[in-house]
Amino acid sequence: DVYGCKRVGKTMVAKSSLHENVEETRDSFHHDFCHVQATSYELAEEFNNAVRTAAPLQSMTAETKCPELKFSLCRVYTIKDNSTKEETAYLVERMLPGKFTKWNSNNGYVKGAKDGQAGARTIELVSGNVKLEEFTQAFSHWVYEHTNHEMIVCDIQGVLNEEGRHPEFQLTDPAICTRKGQRFGKTDMRLAGVRMFCSTHRCGLVCQGLGLPCTS
């Protein structure tokens, strides 16, 4: 309780543009953020289905299965100051409890490429013993192939939730880089972002299980 108010429902987090004094910039930030997040959510659902139906990625035991990728969906809330009558819009999405991790970025960074992955959680699949983190990297690669090399979803970040029956990557604030134009806001690094991903990505058993060709 805070000042006698009872907390109801799930904990949420509010986000706002750093350029909050510029109405047009703030509106653009909200539009781009929601557009990127919603697009990533839909692509992740298709990726999860592709993983579920890939024979090499079937689990060796009934008690385990491949992790799914879930992007948070956001909403825009407008709060009115009763004293000034001014309205301020905020992006609102669920808070992700747990250790926050960035698995890759829109500048070519890949987690584990230099800092190692000792102790990383693994799962036993038909194709072999696979690190759970491979699924986040394979998702970016899968999007690249699924969209006929037109875009990638990167800046894969969030938490690995293992509290449920099966592990789940709960993700937020991705970036989408496209080959043509700048359709997904300021974090869309266009062809440069696509090329940096292709230069640093290394395929593993998940990429192979999905039948993805090498990007390099």
Salt bridges, closest charged atoms under 4 A:
GLU23 OE1 - ARG26 NH2 2.19
ASP32 OD1 - HIS31 ND1 3.39
GLU45 OE2 - LYS70 NZ 2.90
GLU46 OE1 - HIS146 NE2 2.96
GLU68 OE2 - ARG52 NH1 2.46
GLU68 OE1 - LYS70 NZ 3.62
GLU93 OE2 - LYS15 NZ 2.86
GLU133 OE2 - LYS111 NZ 3.17
GLU145 OE2 - HIS141 NE2 3.53
GLU145 OE1 - HIS149 NE2 2.94
ASP155 OD1 - LYS102 NZ 3.25
GLU162 OE1 - ARG121 NH1 1.98
